[in-house]
Amino acid sequence: MGIADQFKDKAQELAEQAKRKANEGKDSSGRERTHDASERASKTSQQGQNKAQQTGRQARDDVRNEFDR
């Protein structure tokens, strides 16, 4: 499993965690709280995916540079 996969898995795990917490909050506080948690989960997932992509690109570039030498 590559680093990019690990970041992607972690981002998905955090998004799922946020959704579960959002569902718990929905029971006690209503839709607004759920919407906020869902929005945060989406942003966290997006950030994790972006970071994974950057890490993957960097690893690819490092390998290319290594072979170019």
PQR file with spaces between the fields and no chain letter, atoms N, CA, C, O and H, PARSE charges and radii, in Angstrom:
ATOM       1  N    MET     1       0.861   -1.178    0.000 -0.4000 1.5000
ATOM       2  CA   MET     1       0.000    0.000    0.000 -0.0000 2.0000
ATOM       3  C    MET     1       0.902    1.234    0.000  0.5500 1.7000
ATOM       4  O    MET     1       1.827    1.342    0.806 -0.5500 1.4000
ATOM       5  N    GLY     2       0.624    2.144   -0.899 -0.4000 1.5000
ATOM       6  CA   GLY     2       1.419    3.351   -1.015 -0.0000 2.0000
ATOM       7  C    GLY     2       0.989    4.420   -0.033  0.5500 1.7000
ATOM       8  O    GLY     2      -0.053    4.325    0.616 -0.5500 1.4000
ATOM       9  H    GLY     2      -0.127    2.056   -1.554  0.4000 1.0000
ATOM      10  N    ILE     3       1.814    5.425    0.054 -0.4000 1.5000
ATOM      11  CA   ILE     3       1.530    6.543    0.963 -0.0000 2.0000
ATOM      12  C    ILE     3       0.231    7.233    0.558  0.5500 1.7000
ATOM      13  O    ILE     3      -0.579    7.595    1.411 -0.5500 1.4000
ATOM      14  H    ILE     3       2.660    5.503   -0.473  0.4000 1.0000
ATOM      15  N    ALA     4       0.039    7.410   -0.735 -0.4000 1.5000
ATOM      16  CA   ALA     4      -1.180    8.069   -1.208 -0.0000 2.0000
ATOM      17  C    ALA     4      -2.420    7.286   -0.776  0.5500 1.7000
ATOM      18  O    ALA     4      -3.429    7.874   -0.390 -0.5500 1.4000
ATOM      19  H    ALA     4       0.697    7.115   -1.428  0.4000 1.0000
ATOM      20  N    ASP     5      -2.338    5.958   -0.845 -0.4000 1.5000
ATOM      21  CA   ASP     5      -3.465    5.124   -0.415 -0.0000 2.0000
ATOM      22  C    ASP     5      -3.731    5.288    1.078  0.5500 1.7000
ATOM      23  O    ASP     5      -4.881    5.322    1.516 -0.5500 1.4000
ATOM      24  H    ASP     5      -1.518    5.480   -1.159  0.4000 1.0000
ATOM      25  N    GLN     6      -2.651    5.389    1.852 -0.4000 1.5000
ATOM      26  CA   GLN     6      -2.810    5.558    3.292 -0.0000 2.0000
ATOM      27  C    GLN     6      -3.508    6.879    3.613  0.5500 1.7000
ATOM      28  O    GLN     6      -4.394    6.926    4.466 -0.5500 1.4000
ATOM      29  H    GLN     6      -1.717    5.362    1.496  0.4000 1.0000
ATOM      30  N    PHE     7      -3.111    7.941    2.934 -0.4000 1.5000
ATOM      31  CA   PHE     7      -3.748    9.237    3.157 -0.0000 2.0000
ATOM      32  C    PHE     7      -5.215    9.194    2.744  0.5500 1.7000
ATOM      33  O    PHE     7      -6.079    9.738    3.430 -0.5500 1.4000
ATOM      34  H    PHE     7      -2.391    7.903    2.240  0.4000 1.0000
ATOM      35  N    LYS     8      -5.480    8.554    1.637 -0.4000 1.5000
ATOM      36  CA   LYS     8      -6.858    8.456    1.149 -0.0000 2.0000
ATOM      37  C    LYS     8      -7.714    7.671    2.142  0.5500 1.7000
ATOM      38  O    LYS     8      -8.838    8.066    2.455 -0.5500 1.4000
ATOM      39  H    LYS     8      -4.777    8.112    1.079  0.4000 1.0000
ATOM      40  N    ASP     9      -7.168    6.549    2.636 -0.4000 1.5000
ATOM      41  CA   ASP     9      -7.902    5.749    3.618 -0.0000 2.0000
ATOM      42  C    ASP     9      -8.169    6.544    4.886  0.5500 1.7000
ATOM      43  O    ASP     9      -9.265    6.479    5.443 -0.5500 1.4000
ATOM      44  H    ASP     9      -6.256    6.228    2.382  0.4000 1.0000
ATOM      45  N    LYS    10      -7.174    7.295    5.346 -0.4000 1.5000
ATOM      46  CA   LYS    10      -7.337    8.089    6.557 -0.0000 2.0000
ATOM      47  C    LYS    10      -8.392    9.178    6.346  0.5500 1.7000
ATOM      48  O    LYS    10      -9.208    9.431    7.232 -0.5500 1.4000
ATOM      49  H    LYS    10      -6.283    7.348    4.893  0.4000 1.0000
ATOM      50  N    ALA    11      -8.377    9.809    5.196 -0.4000 1.5000
ATOM      51  CA   ALA    11      -9.363   10.848    4.892 -0.0000 2.0000
ATOM      52  C    ALA    11     -10.770   10.259    4.887  0.5500 1.7000
ATOM      53  O    ALA    11     -11.706   10.869    5.404 -0.5500 1.4000
ATOM      54  H    ALA    11      -7.714    9.603    4.476  0.4000 1.0000
ATOM      55  N    GLN    12     -10.915    9.081    4.306 -0.4000 1.5000
ATOM      56  CA   GLN    12     -12.229    8.437    4.281 -0.0000 2.0000
ATOM      57  C    GLN    12     -12.665    8.046    5.693  0.5500 1.7000
ATOM      58  O    GLN    12     -13.835    8.183    6.051 -0.5500 1.4000
ATOM      59  H    GLN    12     -10.154    8.585    3.887  0.4000 1.0000
ATOM      60  N    GLU    13     -11.718    7.561    6.484 -0.4000 1.5000
ATOM      61  CA   GLU    13     -12.032    7.190    7.866 -0.0000 2.0000
ATOM      62  C    GLU    13     -12.512    8.410    8.660  0.5500 1.7000
ATOM      63  O    GLU    13     -13.489    8.332    9.405 -0.5500 1.4000
ATOM      64  H    GLU    13     -10.768    7.450    6.193  0.4000 1.0000
ATOM      65  N    LEU    14     -11.820    9.524    8.492 -0.4000 1.5000
ATOM      66  CA   LEU    14     -12.207   10.745    9.198 -0.0000 2.0000
ATOM      67  C    LEU    14     -13.577   11.240    8.726  0.5500 1.7000
ATOM      68  O    LEU    14     -14.380   11.719    9.527 -0.5500 1.4000
ATOM      69  H    LEU    14     -11.026    9.587    7.887  0.4000 1.0000
ATOM      70  N    ALA    15     -13.833   11.120    7.439 -0.4000 1.5000
ATOM      71  CA   ALA    15     -15.130   11.543    6.908 -0.0000 2.0000
ATOM      72  C    ALA    15     -16.246   10.679    7.488  0.5500 1.7000
ATOM      73  O    ALA    15     -17.303   11.190    7.855 -0.5500 1.4000
ATOM      74  H    ALA    15     -13.181   10.730    6.788  0.4000 1.0000
ATOM      75  N    GLU    16     -16.014    9.382    7.571 -0.4000 1.5000
ATOM      76  CA   GLU    16     -17.021    8.486    8.140 -0.0000 2.0000
ATOM      77  C    GLU    16     -17.249    8.790    9.617  0.5500 1.7000
ATOM      78  O    GLU    16     -18.382    8.773   10.099 -0.5500 1.4000
ATOM      79  H    GLU    16     -15.155    8.966    7.273  0.4000 1.0000
ATOM      80  N    GLN    17     -16.159    9.068   10.325 -0.4000 1.5000
ATOM      81  CA   GLN    17     -16.262    9.430   11.748 -0.0000 2.0000
ATOM      82  C    GLN    17     -17.107   10.688   11.909  0.5500 1.7000
ATOM      83  O    GLN    17     -17.981   10.753   12.774 -0.5500 1.4000
ATOM      84  H    GLN    17     -15.239    9.081    9.933  0.4000 1.0000
ATOM      85  N    ALA    18     -16.845   11.666   11.087 -0.4000 1.5000
ATOM      86  CA   ALA    18     -17.587   12.921   11.159 -0.0000 2.0000
ATOM      87  C    ALA    18     -19.065   12.694   10.857  0.5500 1.7000
ATOM      88  O    ALA    18     -19.934   13.292   11.492 -0.5500 1.4000
ATOM      89  H    ALA    18     -16.136   11.613   10.384  0.4000 1.0000
ATOM      90  N    LYS    19     -19.343   11.834    9.893 -0.4000 1.5000
ATOM      91  CA   LYS    19     -20.738   11.547    9.560 -0.0000 2.0000
ATOM      92  C    LYS    19     -21.444   10.851   10.729  0.5500 1.7000
ATOM      93  O    LYS    19     -22.603   11.144   11.021 -0.5500 1.4000
ATOM      94  H    LYS    19     -18.637   11.348    9.378  0.4000 1.0000
ATOM      95  N    ARG    20     -20.737    9.928   11.396 -0.4000 1.5000
ATOM      96  CA   ARG    20     -21.340    9.263   12.561 -0.0000 2.0000
ATOM      97  C    ARG    20     -21.636   10.282   13.655  0.5500 1.7000
ATOM      98  O    ARG    20     -22.709   10.270   14.258 -0.5500 1.4000
ATOM      99  H    ARG    20     -19.795    9.690   11.158  0.4000 1.0000
ATOM     100  N    LYS    21     -20.674   11.162   13.901 -0.4000 1.5000
ATOM     101  CA   LYS    21     -20.884   12.194   14.922 -0.0000 2.0000
ATOM     102  C    LYS    21     -22.009   13.132   14.517  0.5500 1.7000
ATOM     103  O    LYS    21     -22.770   13.609   15.359 -0.5500 1.4000
ATOM     104  H    LYS    21     -19.802   11.172   13.411  0.4000 1.0000
ATOM     105  N    ALA    22     -22.105   13.389   13.220 -0.4000 1.5000
ATOM     106  CA   ALA    22     -23.179   14.241   12.724 -0.0000 2.0000
ATOM     107  C    ALA    22     -24.529   13.589   13.000  0.5500 1.7000
ATOM     108  O    ALA    22     -25.482   14.265   13.388 -0.5500 1.4000
ATOM     109  H    ALA    22     -21.486   13.001   12.537  0.4000 1.0000
ATOM     110  N    ASN    23     -24.606   12.285   12.802 -0.4000 1.5000
ATOM     111  CA   ASN    23     -25.850   11.574   13.074 -0.0000 2.0000
ATOM     112  C    ASN    23     -26.186   11.610   14.561  0.5500 1.7000
ATOM     113  O    ASN    23     -27.354   11.730   14.931 -0.5500 1.4000
ATOM     114  H    ASN    23     -23.832   11.737   12.487  0.4000 1.0000
ATOM     115  N    GLU    24     -25.176   11.507   15.405 -0.4000 1.5000
ATOM     116  CA   GLU    24     -25.404   11.611   16.845 -0.0000 2.0000
ATOM     117  C    GLU    24     -25.901   13.014   17.196  0.5500 1.7000
ATOM     118  O    GLU    24     -26.815   13.175   18.004 -0.5500 1.4000
ATOM     119  H    GLU    24     -24.227   11.410   15.104  0.4000 1.0000
ATOM     120  N    GLY    25     -25.288   14.023   16.579 -0.4000 1.5000
ATOM     121  CA   GLY    25     -25.690   15.401   16.828 -0.0000 2.0000
ATOM     122  C    GLY    25     -27.090   15.690   16.314  0.5500 1.7000
ATOM     123  O    GLY    25     -27.812   16.516   16.872 -0.5500 1.4000
ATOM     124  H    GLY    25     -24.545   13.891   15.923  0.4000 1.0000
ATOM     125  N    LYS    26     -27.458   15.012   15.259 -0.4000 1.5000
ATOM     126  CA   LYS    26     -28.785   15.201   14.681 -0.0000 2.0000
ATOM     127  C    LYS    26     -29.869   14.815   15.684  0.5500 1.7000
ATOM     128  O    LYS    26     -30.910   15.466   15.780 -0.5500 1.4000
ATOM     129  H    LYS    26     -26.871   14.341   14.806  0.4000 1.0000
ATOM     130  N    ASP    27     -29.604   13.754   16.419 -0.4000 1.5000
ATOM     131  CA   ASP    27     -30.566   13.310   17.419 -0.0000 2.0000
ATOM     132  C    ASP    27     -30.782   14.370   18.495  0.5500 1.7000
ATOM     133  O    ASP    27     -31.898   14.543   18.985 -0.5500 1.4000
ATOM     134  H    ASP    27     -28.759   13.225   16.341  0.4000 1.0000
ATOM     135  N    SER    28     -29.714   15.078   18.862 -0.4000 1.5000
ATOM     136  CA   SER    28     -29.841   16.015   19.970 -0.0000 2.0000
ATOM     137  C    SER    28     -30.018   17.473   19.565  0.5500 1.7000
ATOM     138  O    SER    28     -30.565   18.264   20.334 -0.5500 1.4000
ATOM     139  H    SER    28     -28.808   14.937   18.464  0.4000 1.0000
ATOM     140  N    SER    29     -29.562   17.840   18.367 -0.4000 1.5000
ATOM     141  CA   SER    29     -29.553   19.261   18.042 -0.0000 2.0000
ATOM     142  C    SER    29     -30.245   19.632   16.738  0.5500 1.7000
ATOM     143  O    SER    29     -30.482   20.816   16.501 -0.5500 1.4000
ATOM     144  H    SER    29     -29.117   17.198   17.742  0.4000 1.0000
ATOM     145  N    GLY    30     -30.567   18.700   15.912 -0.4000 1.5000
ATOM     146  CA   GLY    30     -31.284   19.023   14.687 -0.0000 2.0000
ATOM     147  C    GLY    30     -30.419   19.102   13.454  0.5500 1.7000
ATOM     148  O    GLY    30     -29.251   18.716   13.463 -0.5500 1.4000
ATOM     149  H    GLY    30     -30.374   17.737   16.104  0.4000 1.0000
ATOM     150  N    ARG    31     -31.015   19.609   12.393 -0.4000 1.5000
ATOM     151  CA   ARG    31     -30.395   19.578   11.076 -0.0000 2.0000
ATOM     152  C    ARG    31     -29.192   20.500   10.919  0.5500 1.7000
ATOM     153  O    ARG    31     -28.244   20.152   10.215 -0.5500 1.4000
ATOM     154  H    ARG    31     -31.965   19.923   12.386  0.4000 1.0000
ATOM     155  N    GLU    32     -29.208   21.656   11.554 -0.4000 1.5000
ATOM     156  CA   GLU    32     -28.112   22.609   11.370 -0.0000 2.0000
ATOM     157  C    GLU    32     -26.785   22.006   11.808  0.5500 1.7000
ATOM     158  O    GLU    32     -25.780   22.132   11.107 -0.5500 1.4000
ATOM     159  H    GLU    32     -29.979   21.938   12.126  0.4000 1.0000
ATOM     160  N    ARG    33     -26.780   21.370   12.927 -0.4000 1.5000
ATOM     161  CA   ARG    33     -25.567   20.755   13.442 -0.0000 2.0000
ATOM     162  C    ARG    33     -25.103   19.630   12.506  0.5500 1.7000
ATOM     163  O    ARG    33     -23.905   19.472   12.271 -0.5500 1.4000
ATOM     164  H    ARG    33     -27.596   21.267   13.496  0.4000 1.0000
ATOM     165  N    THR    34     -26.030   18.869   11.988 -0.4000 1.5000
ATOM     166  CA   THR    34     -25.710   17.789   11.063 -0.0000 2.0000
ATOM     167  C    THR    34     -25.090   18.343    9.792  0.5500 1.7000
ATOM     168  O    THR    34     -24.101   17.810    9.288 -0.5500 1.4000
ATOM     169  H    THR    34     -27.003   18.997   12.180  0.4000 1.0000
ATOM     170  N    HIS    35     -25.670   19.403    9.284 -0.4000 1.5000
ATOM     171  CA   HIS    35     -25.152   20.020    8.064 -0.0000 2.0000
ATOM     172  C    HIS    35     -23.719   20.498    8.280  0.5500 1.7000
ATOM     173  O    HIS    35     -22.861   20.274    7.426 -0.5500 1.4000
ATOM     174  H    HIS    35     -26.473   19.836    9.694  0.4000 1.0000
ATOM     175  N    ASP    36     -23.450   21.151    9.405 -0.4000 1.5000
ATOM     176  CA   ASP    36     -22.105   21.645    9.695 -0.0000 2.0000
ATOM     177  C    ASP    36     -21.103   20.495    9.778  0.5500 1.7000
ATOM     178  O    ASP    36     -20.006   20.582    9.228 -0.5500 1.4000
ATOM     179  H    ASP    36     -24.147   21.333   10.099  0.4000 1.0000
ATOM     180  N    ALA    37     -21.480   19.426   10.462 -0.4000 1.5000
ATOM     181  CA   ALA    37     -20.583   18.282   10.603 -0.0000 2.0000
ATOM     182  C    ALA    37     -20.338   17.623    9.251  0.5500 1.7000
ATOM     183  O    ALA    37     -19.216   17.223    8.941 -0.5500 1.4000
ATOM     184  H    ALA    37     -22.372   19.355   10.909  0.4000 1.0000
ATOM     185  N    SER    38     -21.379   17.514    8.461 -0.4000 1.5000
ATOM     186  CA   SER    38     -21.243   16.910    7.139 -0.0000 2.0000
ATOM     187  C    SER    38     -20.333   17.759    6.259  0.5500 1.7000
ATOM     188  O    SER    38     -19.515   17.232    5.505 -0.5500 1.4000
ATOM     189  H    SER    38     -22.290   17.839    8.713  0.4000 1.0000
ATOM     190  N    GLU    39     -20.480   19.064    6.362 -0.4000 1.5000
ATOM     191  CA   GLU    39     -19.647   19.976    5.587 -0.0000 2.0000
ATOM     192  C    GLU    39     -18.184   19.848    6.013  0.5500 1.7000
ATOM     193  O    GLU    39     -17.289   19.830    5.168 -0.5500 1.4000
ATOM     194  H    GLU    39     -21.144   19.492    6.975  0.4000 1.0000
ATOM     195  N    ARG    40     -17.944   19.761    7.308 -0.4000 1.5000
ATOM     196  CA   ARG    40     -16.571   19.588    7.807 -0.0000 2.0000
ATOM     197  C    ARG    40     -15.993   18.258    7.339  0.5500 1.7000
ATOM     198  O    ARG    40     -14.820   18.184    6.972 -0.5500 1.4000
ATOM     199  H    ARG    40     -18.671   19.776    7.995  0.4000 1.0000
ATOM     200  N    ALA    41     -16.803   17.216    7.351 -0.4000 1.5000
ATOM     201  CA   ALA    41     -16.343   15.901    6.899 -0.0000 2.0000
ATOM     202  C    ALA    41     -15.947   15.955    5.435  0.5500 1.7000
ATOM     203  O    ALA    41     -14.940   15.376    5.028 -0.5500 1.4000
ATOM     204  H    ALA    41     -17.755   17.276    7.650  0.4000 1.0000
ATOM     205  N    SER    42     -16.740   16.645    4.662 -0.4000 1.5000
ATOM     206  CA   SER    42     -16.450   16.767    3.237 -0.0000 2.0000
ATOM     207  C    SER    42     -15.139   17.522    3.018  0.5500 1.7000
ATOM     208  O    SER    42     -14.316   17.118    2.197 -0.5500 1.4000
ATOM     209  H    SER    42     -17.558   17.115    4.992  0.4000 1.0000
ATOM     210  N    LYS    43     -14.949   18.614    3.751 -0.4000 1.5000
ATOM     211  CA   LYS    43     -13.710   19.385    3.625 -0.0000 2.0000
ATOM     212  C    LYS    43     -12.511   18.563    4.068  0.5500 1.7000
ATOM     213  O    LYS    43     -11.462   18.599    3.424 -0.5500 1.4000
ATOM     214  H    LYS    43     -15.618   18.942    4.418  0.4000 1.0000
ATOM     215  N    THR    44     -12.657   17.817    5.170 -0.4000 1.5000
ATOM     216  CA   THR    44     -11.569   16.983    5.669 -0.0000 2.0000
ATOM     217  C    THR    44     -11.199   15.925    4.650  0.5500 1.7000
ATOM     218  O    THR    44     -10.020   15.673    4.402 -0.5500 1.4000
ATOM     219  H    THR    44     -13.509   17.788    5.693  0.4000 1.0000
ATOM     220  N    SER    45     -12.210   15.307    4.062 -0.4000 1.5000
ATOM     221  CA   SER    45     -11.979   14.290    3.047 -0.0000 2.0000
ATOM     222  C    SER    45     -11.269   14.902    1.842  0.5500 1.7000
ATOM     223  O    SER    45     -10.319   14.325    1.313 -0.5500 1.4000
ATOM     224  H    SER    45     -13.168   15.511    4.263  0.4000 1.0000
ATOM     225  N    GLN    46     -11.731   16.060    1.416 -0.4000 1.5000
ATOM     226  CA   GLN    46     -11.132   16.755    0.272 -0.0000 2.0000
ATOM     227  C    GLN    46      -9.676   17.102    0.566  0.5500 1.7000
ATOM     228  O    GLN    46      -8.807   16.917   -0.285 -0.5500 1.4000
ATOM     229  H    GLN    46     -12.504   16.528    1.845  0.4000 1.0000
ATOM     230  N    GLN    47      -9.413   17.604    1.770 -0.4000 1.5000
ATOM     231  CA   GLN    47      -8.044   17.968    2.134 -0.0000 2.0000
ATOM     232  C    GLN    47      -7.148   16.736    2.158  0.5500 1.7000
ATOM     233  O    GLN    47      -6.005   16.781    1.704 -0.5500 1.4000
ATOM     234  H    GLN    47     -10.119   17.754    2.461  0.4000 1.0000
ATOM     235  N    GLY    48      -7.669   15.650    2.685 -0.4000 1.5000
ATOM     236  CA   GLY    48      -6.893   14.415    2.725 -0.0000 2.0000
ATOM     237  C    GLY    48      -6.582   13.900    1.334  0.5500 1.7000
ATOM     238  O    GLY    48      -5.475   13.428    1.072 -0.5500 1.4000
ATOM     239  H    GLY    48      -8.597   15.613    3.054  0.4000 1.0000
ATOM     240  N    GLN    49      -7.554   13.989    0.445 -0.4000 1.5000
ATOM     241  CA   GLN    49      -7.336   13.548   -0.930 -0.0000 2.0000
ATOM     242  C    GLN    49      -6.313   14.445   -1.626  0.5500 1.7000
ATOM     243  O    GLN    49      -5.456   13.959   -2.363 -0.5500 1.4000
ATOM     244  H    GLN    49      -8.453   14.372    0.658  0.4000 1.0000
ATOM     245  N    ASN    50      -6.405   15.749   -1.391 -0.4000 1.5000
ATOM     246  CA   ASN    50      -5.447   16.675   -1.991 -0.0000 2.0000
ATOM     247  C    ASN    50      -4.034   16.383   -1.504  0.5500 1.7000
ATOM     248  O    ASN    50      -3.080   16.385   -2.282 -0.5500 1.4000
ATOM     249  H    ASN    50      -7.102   16.144   -0.792  0.4000 1.0000
ATOM     250  N    LYS    51      -3.919   16.132   -0.209 -0.4000 1.5000
ATOM     251  CA   LYS    51      -2.608   15.845    0.359 -0.0000 2.0000
ATOM     252  C    LYS    51      -2.063   14.532   -0.200  0.5500 1.7000
ATOM     253  O    LYS    51      -0.872   14.428   -0.495 -0.5500 1.4000
ATOM     254  H    LYS    51      -4.694   16.130    0.423  0.4000 1.0000
ATOM     255  N    ALA    52      -2.924   13.541   -0.345 -0.4000 1.5000
ATOM     256  CA   ALA    52      -2.505   12.262   -0.915 -0.0000 2.0000
ATOM     257  C    ALA    52      -2.040   12.443   -2.350  0.5500 1.7000
ATOM     258  O    ALA    52      -1.046   11.846   -2.763 -0.5500 1.4000
ATOM     259  H    ALA    52      -3.891   13.625   -0.105  0.4000 1.0000
ATOM     260  N    GLN    53      -2.751   13.260   -3.108 -0.4000 1.5000
ATOM     261  CA   GLN    53      -2.358   13.511   -4.493 -0.0000 2.0000
ATOM     262  C    GLN    53      -1.003   14.211   -4.553  0.5500 1.7000
ATOM     263  O    GLN    53      -0.153   13.863   -5.373 -0.5500 1.4000
ATOM     264  H    GLN    53      -3.559   13.745   -2.773  0.4000 1.0000
ATOM     265  N    GLN    54      -0.807   15.198   -3.681 -0.4000 1.5000
ATOM     266  CA   GLN    54       0.470   15.907   -3.654 -0.0000 2.0000
ATOM     267  C    GLN    54       1.604   14.948   -3.301  0.5500 1.7000
ATOM     268  O    GLN    54       2.671   14.984   -3.914 -0.5500 1.4000
ATOM     269  H    GLN    54      -1.497   15.481   -3.015  0.4000 1.0000
ATOM     270  N    THR    55       1.366   14.102   -2.320 -0.4000 1.5000
ATOM     271  CA   THR    55       2.383   13.146   -1.899 -0.0000 2.0000
ATOM     272  C    THR    55       2.697   12.183   -3.036  0.5500 1.7000
ATOM     273  O    THR    55       3.859   11.863   -3.282 -0.5500 1.4000
ATOM     274  H    THR    55       0.499   14.074   -1.822  0.4000 1.0000
ATOM     275  N    GLY    56       1.667   11.728   -3.722 -0.4000 1.5000
ATOM     276  CA   GLY    56       1.865   10.836   -4.859 -0.0000 2.0000
ATOM     277  C    GLY    56       2.651   11.501   -5.972  0.5500 1.7000
ATOM     278  O    GLY    56       3.548   10.893   -6.556 -0.5500 1.4000
ATOM     279  H    GLY    56       0.722   11.988   -3.522  0.4000 1.0000
ATOM     280  N    ARG    57       2.318   12.741   -6.266 -0.4000 1.5000
ATOM     281  CA   ARG    57       3.040   13.477   -7.314 -0.0000 2.0000
ATOM     282  C    ARG    57       4.512   13.651   -6.929  0.5500 1.7000
ATOM     283  O    ARG    57       5.409   13.477   -7.753 -0.5500 1.4000
ATOM     284  H    ARG    57       1.589   13.235   -5.792  0.4000 1.0000
ATOM     285  N    GLN    58       4.737   13.999   -5.655 -0.4000 1.5000
ATOM     286  CA   GLN    58       6.103   14.201   -5.190 -0.0000 2.0000
ATOM     287  C    GLN    58       6.898   12.905   -5.296  0.5500 1.7000
ATOM     288  O    GLN    58       8.050   12.917   -5.730 -0.5500 1.4000
ATOM     289  H    GLN    58       4.008   14.140   -4.986  0.4000 1.0000
ATOM     290  N    ALA    59       6.292   11.788   -4.904 -0.4000 1.5000
ATOM     291  CA   ALA    59       6.969   10.494   -4.990 -0.0000 2.0000
ATOM     292  C    ALA    59       7.274   10.156   -6.447  0.5500 1.7000
ATOM     293  O    ALA    59       8.360    9.670   -6.764 -0.5500 1.4000
ATOM     294  H    ALA    59       5.356   11.777   -4.552  0.4000 1.0000
ATOM     295  N    ARG    60       6.308   10.415   -7.332 -0.4000 1.5000
ATOM     296  CA   ARG    60       6.512   10.168   -8.763 -0.0000 2.0000
ATOM     297  C    ARG    60       7.664   11.009   -9.295  0.5500 1.7000
ATOM     298  O    ARG    60       8.524   10.509  -10.020 -0.5500 1.4000
ATOM     299  H    ARG    60       5.426   10.809   -7.075  0.4000 1.0000
ATOM     300  N    ASP    61       7.677   12.289   -8.930 -0.4000 1.5000
ATOM     301  CA   ASP    61       8.739   13.181   -9.394 -0.0000 2.0000
ATOM     302  C    ASP    61      10.094   12.750   -8.855  0.5500 1.7000
ATOM     303  O    ASP    61      11.097   12.823   -9.566 -0.5500 1.4000
ATOM     304  H    ASP    61       6.979   12.694   -8.340  0.4000 1.0000
ATOM     305  N    ASP    62      10.133   12.305   -7.617 -0.4000 1.5000
ATOM     306  CA   ASP    62      11.383   11.834   -7.023 -0.0000 2.0000
ATOM     307  C    ASP    62      11.918   10.623   -7.779  0.5500 1.7000
ATOM     308  O    ASP    62      13.115   10.525   -8.048 -0.5500 1.4000
ATOM     309  H    ASP    62       9.318   12.246   -7.040  0.4000 1.0000
ATOM     310  N    VAL    63      11.030    9.714   -8.113 -0.4000 1.5000
ATOM     311  CA   VAL    63      11.452    8.515   -8.854 -0.0000 2.0000
ATOM     312  C    VAL    63      11.930    8.910  -10.240  0.5500 1.7000
ATOM     313  O    VAL    63      12.951    8.405  -10.705 -0.5500 1.4000
ATOM     314  H    VAL    63      10.057    9.793   -7.894  0.4000 1.0000
ATOM     315  N    ARG    64      11.221    9.792  -10.899 -0.4000 1.5000
ATOM     316  CA   ARG    64      11.652   10.236  -12.236 -0.0000 2.0000
ATOM     317  C    ARG    64      13.011   10.896  -12.171  0.5500 1.7000
ATOM     318  O    ARG    64      13.872   10.645  -13.014 -0.5500 1.4000
ATOM     319  H    ARG    64      10.391   10.202  -10.521  0.4000 1.0000
ATOM     320  N    ASN    65      13.209   11.748  -11.162 -0.4000 1.5000
ATOM     321  CA   ASN    65      14.502   12.435  -11.027 -0.0000 2.0000
ATOM     322  C    ASN    65      15.619   11.423  -10.760  0.5500 1.7000
ATOM     323  O    ASN    65      16.742   11.590  -11.237 -0.5500 1.4000
ATOM     324  H    ASN    65      12.510   11.952  -10.476  0.4000 1.0000
ATOM     325  N    GLU    66      15.314   10.409  -10.021 -0.4000 1.5000
ATOM     326  CA   GLU    66      16.304    9.377   -9.705 -0.0000 2.0000
ATOM     327  C    GLU    66      16.730    8.655  -10.987  0.5500 1.7000
ATOM     328  O    GLU    66      17.915    8.378  -11.172 -0.5500 1.4000
ATOM     329  H    GLU    66      14.402   10.274   -9.633  0.4000 1.0000
ATOM     330  N    PHE    67      15.780    8.350  -11.869 -0.4000 1.5000
ATOM     331  CA   PHE    67      16.114    7.663  -13.103 -0.0000 2.0000
ATOM     332  C    PHE    67      16.759    8.584  -14.135  0.5500 1.7000
ATOM     333  O    PHE    67      17.468    8.113  -15.024 -0.5500 1.4000
ATOM     334  H    PHE    67      14.817    8.575  -11.719  0.4000 1.0000
ATOM     335  N    ASP    68      16.526    9.870  -14.029 -0.4000 1.5000
ATOM     336  CA   ASP    68      17.123   10.817  -14.972 -0.0000 2.0000
ATOM     337  C    ASP    68      18.602   11.037  -14.702  0.5500 1.7000
ATOM     338  O    ASP    68      19.322   11.519  -15.576 -0.5500 1.4000
ATOM     339  H    ASP    68      15.950   10.253  -13.307  0.4000 1.0000
ATOM     340  N    ARG    69      19.058   10.698  -13.531 -0.4000 1.5000
ATOM     341  CA   ARG    69      20.473   10.941  -13.170 -0.0000 2.0000
ATOM     342  C    ARG    69      21.383    9.973  -13.827  0.5500 1.7000
ATOM     343  O    ARG    69      22.597   10.037  -13.632 -0.5500 1.4000
ATOM     344  H    ARG    69      18.472   10.306  -12.821  0.4000 1.0000
